[in-house]
């Protein structure tokens, strides 16, 4: 049975960085267990964060087949061919595989792609002990129910009132939609040394605080250079903070 970790939050809070570091921790601490990394953000960049290149995406494959249905082999349904093509597009890396949603070229509806992504996650997850889903910014992915069942939901906020109130709205929406989340935790990212100023606001979010990730010049430099998050040193303040969070919340599951 797979253990699914989903990560969400408003834009710019560092969701993808956290997703990359959670994957890094799983690979280091659960050796032999493969991880399915899912980039469910249309503005996909989990591949760069993990130091690989996504050559294809679910959206690109769907668009390609829609433009030229003759690509579908005789005797095979469109849905089966799509599933085959998308599974074939999985990027295999050292200890993990990556599935990327991608961004539609036009103004069309995401519904079909979201349903397809959800179905694929449910089917593929049976082959992986761990699944880590980097969701799009905001609350849209919850309303579309891209990830229907989560063992652990990290809601990420930066150290601002706006970020924390956005985290509260995401938590409330998840409750309204009755999404099956077994454990929900708040993560404060890019926090200063002193965090008492927003202590009351953090408490108002209404979920357990998994941990606080400090500002780190090493991470900033890496993002400016499009570097691989897995290349960060073990002495990095951010790496240490995420490792503590994962050890406490995920542990040996």
C-alpha positions as CSV (number, residue, x, y, z in Angstrom):
1,X,0.0,0.0,0.0
2,X,1.5,3.3,-1.0
3,X,1.9,6.3,1.3
4,X,0.8,9.5,-0.4
5,X,2.2,12.9,0.5
6,X,0.6,16.0,-1.1
7,X,2.0,19.5,-0.9
8,X,0.0,22.7,-1.5
9,X,-0.1,26.4,-0.7
10,X,-0.3,29.8,-2.3
11,X,2.1,30.7,-5.1
12,X,5.6,31.6,-4.1
13,X,5.7,29.8,-0.8
14,X,8.3,27.2,-1.9
15,X,6.0,24.2,-2.4
16,X,8.2,22.6,-5.1
17,X,11.4,23.1,-3.0
18,X,9.7,21.3,-0.2
19,X,8.5,18.5,-2.5
20,X,12.1,18.0,-3.8
21,X,13.5,17.9,-0.3
22,X,10.8,15.4,0.9
23,X,11.7,13.2,-2.0
24,X,15.4,13.6,-1.2
25,X,14.7,12.6,2.4
26,X,12.7,9.5,1.3
27,X,15.5,8.4,-1.0
28,X,18.1,8.7,1.7
29,X,16.1,7.2,4.5
30,X,14.1,4.5,2.7
31,X,16.7,3.0,0.5
32,X,15.2,0.3,-1.8
33,X,11.8,2.0,-1.8
34,X,11.0,3.7,-5.0
35,X,9.1,7.1,-5.1
36,X,6.6,8.3,-7.6
37,X,7.0,12.1,-8.0
38,X,4.0,13.8,-9.5
39,X,4.2,17.4,-10.8
40,X,0.5,18.3,-10.8
41,X,1.3,22.0,-11.2
42,X,0.6,23.3,-14.8
43,X,3.6,25.6,-14.2
44,X,5.8,22.5,-13.9
45,X,9.4,22.8,-12.5
46,X,9.7,19.8,-10.2
47,X,11.9,18.2,-12.8
48,X,14.5,21.0,-12.7
49,X,14.3,21.0,-8.9
50,X,15.2,17.3,-8.9
51,X,17.9,17.8,-11.5
52,X,16.2,16.0,-14.5
53,X,14.4,17.1,-17.6
54,X,10.8,16.3,-18.4
55,X,10.6,15.9,-22.1
56,X,6.9,15.2,-22.2
57,X,3.7,15.7,-20.1
58,X,0.2,14.4,-19.8
59,X,-1.2,17.6,-21.5
60,X,1.3,17.3,-24.4
61,X,0.4,13.7,-25.1
62,X,-3.4,14.4,-24.9
63,X,-3.0,17.4,-27.3
64,X,-0.9,15.3,-29.7
65,X,-3.4,12.5,-29.9
66,X,-6.3,15.0,-30.2
67,X,-4.7,16.7,-33.2
68,X,-3.9,13.4,-34.9
69,X,-6.3,10.5,-33.8
70,X,-4.7,8.3,-36.5
71,X,-1.9,7.7,-34.0
72,X,-4.2,5.4,-32.1
73,X,-3.5,1.8,-33.2
74,X,-6.4,-0.2,-34.6
75,X,-8.2,-2.3,-31.9
76,X,-7.1,0.0,-29.1
77,X,-9.4,2.6,-27.4
78,X,-8.3,6.2,-27.0
79,X,-8.2,5.9,-23.2
80,X,-6.1,2.7,-23.3
81,X,-3.7,4.3,-25.8
82,X,-3.4,7.5,-23.7
83,X,-2.7,5.4,-20.6
84,X,0.0,3.5,-22.4
85,X,1.6,6.6,-23.8
86,X,1.6,8.4,-20.5
87,X,3.0,5.5,-18.6
88,X,5.7,5.2,-21.3
89,X,6.5,8.9,-20.7
90,X,7.4,8.4,-17.1
91,X,10.9,9.6,-16.4
92,X,13.0,7.0,-14.6
93,X,15.7,8.5,-12.3
94,X,17.8,7.2,-9.5
95,X,15.3,5.9,-7.0
96,X,12.3,7.7,-8.3
97,X,10.1,8.2,-11.3
98,X,8.5,11.5,-12.4
99,X,5.1,12.1,-13.9
100,X,4.4,15.6,-15.2
101,X,0.9,17.2,-15.8
102,X,2.0,20.1,-18.0
103,X,0.1,23.2,-19.2
104,X,-2.6,23.3,-21.9
105,X,-1.7,25.5,-24.8
106,X,-5.2,27.0,-25.2
107,X,-8.0,28.1,-22.8
108,X,-9.5,24.7,-22.7
109,X,-10.9,22.9,-19.7
110,X,-8.6,21.0,-17.4
111,X,-11.3,18.5,-16.4
112,X,-10.3,15.7,-18.7
113,X,-6.6,16.1,-17.9
114,X,-7.3,16.3,-14.1
115,X,-9.5,13.1,-14.3
116,X,-6.8,11.3,-16.2
117,X,-4.1,12.4,-13.8
118,X,-6.2,11.3,-10.8
119,X,-6.9,7.9,-12.4
120,X,-3.2,7.5,-13.2
121,X,-2.0,8.4,-9.7
122,X,-4.5,5.9,-8.2
123,X,-3.3,3.1,-10.6
124,X,0.4,3.8,-10.6
125,X,0.6,4.3,-6.8
126,X,0.0,0.6,-6.4
127,X,3.6,0.0,-7.7
128,X,5.3,2.6,-5.4
129,X,5.7,2.6,-1.6
130,X,5.7,6.4,-1.7
131,X,4.0,9.0,-3.8
132,X,4.8,12.7,-3.5
133,X,2.5,15.2,-5.3
134,X,3.5,18.8,-5.9
135,X,0.2,20.6,-6.5
136,X,-0.5,23.8,-8.3
137,X,-0.7,27.1,-6.3
138,X,-3.8,28.1,-4.5
139,X,-6.9,25.9,-4.0
140,X,-7.9,24.9,-7.6
141,X,-6.4,21.4,-7.3
142,X,-8.6,20.7,-4.3
143,X,-11.8,21.9,-6.0
144,X,-10.8,19.6,-9.0
145,X,-9.9,16.8,-6.6
146,X,-6.7,16.0,-8.4
147,X,-5.6,14.1,-5.4
148,X,-8.6,12.4,-3.8
149,X,-6.9,10.4,-1.0
150,X,-3.9,11.7,0.9
151,X,-2.0,10.1,3.8
152,X,-0.3,13.4,4.6
153,X,-1.1,16.9,3.4
154,X,1.6,19.6,3.9
155,X,0.0,23.1,3.6
156,X,2.9,25.5,3.0
157,X,2.9,29.1,4.0
158,X,5.6,31.8,3.9
159,X,6.0,33.9,7.1
160,X,3.3,36.5,6.2
161,X,-0.3,37.1,7.3
162,X,-1.4,36.6,3.7
163,X,0.3,33.2,3.5
164,X,-1.1,32.0,6.8
165,X,-4.7,33.1,6.0
166,X,-4.4,31.4,2.6
167,X,-3.3,28.2,4.4
168,X,-6.4,28.5,6.6
169,X,-8.7,28.8,3.5
170,X,-7.0,25.8,1.9
171,X,-7.6,23.8,5.1
172,X,-11.3,24.9,5.2
173,X,-11.9,24.0,1.5
174,X,-10.4,20.5,2.0
175,X,-12.9,20.0,4.9
176,X,-15.8,21.3,2.8
177,X,-15.0,19.0,-0.1
178,X,-14.7,16.1,2.3
179,X,-11.4,15.1,0.8
180,X,-9.9,12.0,2.5
181,X,-6.8,13.4,4.3
182,X,-5.5,11.3,7.1
183,X,-3.0,13.9,8.5
184,X,-2.7,17.6,7.7
185,X,0.3,19.7,8.8
186,X,1.3,23.3,8.4
187,X,4.8,24.2,7.2
188,X,6.2,27.7,7.5
189,X,8.8,28.4,4.9
190,X,11.4,31.2,4.6
191,X,11.0,32.2,8.2
192,X,13.3,34.7,10.0
193,X,15.1,33.7,13.2
194,X,12.4,35.3,15.3
195,X,8.9,33.9,14.7
196,X,6.9,35.0,17.8
197,X,5.3,38.0,15.9
198,X,2.9,35.7,14.0
199,X,2.5,33.0,16.7
200,X,-1.2,33.8,17.3
201,X,-1.9,33.8,13.5
202,X,-0.1,30.4,13.2
203,X,-2.4,29.0,15.9
204,X,-5.5,30.3,14.1
205,X,-4.8,28.1,11.0
206,X,-6.1,25.2,13.1
207,X,-3.7,22.4,12.3
208,X,-0.5,21.1,13.8
209,X,2.7,22.9,12.9
210,X,5.0,20.4,11.3
211,X,8.0,22.7,11.4
212,X,9.5,26.0,10.4
213,X,12.0,26.3,7.5
214,X,14.4,29.2,7.8
215,X,15.6,31.5,5.1
216,X,18.8,30.0,3.5
217,X,21.1,31.8,1.1
218,X,22.3,28.5,-0.3
219,X,18.7,27.7,-1.5
220,X,18.4,31.2,-3.0
221,X,21.7,30.8,-4.9
222,X,20.5,27.4,-6.1
223,X,17.2,28.8,-7.5
224,X,19.0,31.7,-9.3
225,X,21.3,29.1,-11.0
226,X,18.5,26.6,-11.7
227,X,20.3,24.1,-9.5
228,X,19.5,20.6,-8.4
229,X,17.9,20.6,-4.9
230,X,19.5,17.2,-4.3
231,X,23.0,18.8,-4.5
232,X,22.4,20.9,-1.3
233,X,24.8,19.9,1.5
234,X,23.5,18.1,4.6
235,X,24.6,21.1,6.6
236,X,22.1,23.4,4.8
237,X,19.7,25.0,7.2
238,X,16.8,24.1,4.9
239,X,17.8,20.5,4.5
240,X,18.2,20.1,8.3
241,X,14.8,21.6,8.9
242,X,13.0,19.4,6.3
243,X,14.8,16.3,7.5
244,X,13.5,17.0,11.0
245,X,10.0,17.5,9.7
246,X,10.1,14.3,7.7
247,X,11.6,12.3,10.5
248,X,8.9,13.4,12.9
249,X,5.9,13.3,10.6
250,X,6.7,10.6,8.0
251,X,9.2,8.5,10.0
252,X,9.4,4.9,9.1
253,X,6.0,4.5,7.5
